[in-house]
Amino acid sequence: MDKFDYAAPADLFPARSKVGHRPVGYRRFETAAKAIRYAMEEMPADFLGGTVMESESQRFDGVGIRRLYASDQYPLARKQS
């Protein structure tokens, strides 16, 4: 993966539920790192698959968000299970 700027602002577009509603709506984050943390640690896990994050003209689906979170370059402490 190319170098990613975790400090850049990011937009998070959560997926809709199977019944069509969206309990978690669009959010703008000060940093991509915070958007990734929200998607991985706070958002219902069922929604990650259809969620999209945009940062600096790059789009990441749920798999991409998960990879950014798992990266050694991810700057925030991860939630302990």
ZISULWO-V44205 format. One line per field, one symbol per residue. phi: phi as a letter, one per 40 degrees, with the letter a starting at -180 (. if undefined). psi: psi as a letter, one per 30 degrees, with the letter a starting at -180 (. if undefined). A space follows every 50 residues. Layout:
BEGIN
phi=???
psi=???
END
This chain:
BEGIN
phi=.cdbcccccabbbccccccgcbcbcdabbcbcdcccccccbbcddccddb cbbbafgbbbcdcccccccccccccbccccc
psi=klkkjfflllkkjllllfgfljfkakkkkeleeeeeeeeefekkeffeeg kkkkkhgkkkaeeeeeeeefkffkflkkkk.
END
